[in-house]
Each structure stands twice: as structure tokens, then as C-alpha cells.
């Protein structure tokens, strides 16, 4: 499986869905997750995602 490192730039939450904007060296990615900042500690601006 391919992986890409990125940093969470911003997010928008509505009800129980969050739209995350992640900046990578390849460009910006957007991801929908069925979590909110209150239910998932990984939704924080500036959080680095890597694998």
C-alpha cells in the first residue's frame, strides 16, 4: 500500500462528519471522516500524519 505524509491544515465539522484538509508534498487532499474533534483526538490543526 502506498502512503503519503501530510499535515492537517484545517477542518469543518457538521453534526458527526468532519471534512479534513491535509497538505502534502503532492498537494492538498480532502478527507471525510465520521468523527468530530470531540470524539477523535487526531483531528487537530497542525497534526502530522505519517505512516
For each residue, the residues with C-beta under 8 A, 3 or more apart:
1:
2:
3: 50 51
4: 24 25 26 29
5: 24 25 48 49 50 51
6: 22 23 24 29 48 49 50
7: 22 23 24 46 47 48 49
8: 11 20 21 22 43 44 45 46 47 49
9: 21 22 23 28 45
10: 20 21 45
11: 8 18 19 20 21 37 43 45
12: 18 19
13: 17 18 19 36 37 43
14: 17
15:
16: 34 35 36 39
17: 13 14 32 33 34 36
18: 11 12 13 32 33 35 36 37 40 43
19: 11 12 13 30 31 32
20: 8 10 11 30 31 32 33 43
21: 8 9 10 11 28 29 30
22: 6 7 8 9 28 29 30 31 49
23: 6 7 9 27 28
24: 4 5 6 7 27 28 29
25: 4 5
26: 4 29
27: 23 24
28: 9 21 22 23 24
29: 4 6 21 22 24 26
30: 19 20 21 22
31: 19 20 22
32: 17 18 19 20
33: 17 18 20 40 43
34: 16 17
35: 16 18 39 40 43
36: 13 16 17 18 39 40 43
37: 11 13 18 40 43 44
38:
39: 16 35 36
40: 18 33 35 36 37 43
41: 44
42: 47 49
43: 8 11 13 18 20 33 35 36 37 40 47
44: 8 37 41 47
45: 8 9 10 11
46: 7 8
47: 7 8 42 43 44
48: 5 6 7
49: 5 6 7 8 22 42
50: 3 5 6
51: 3 5
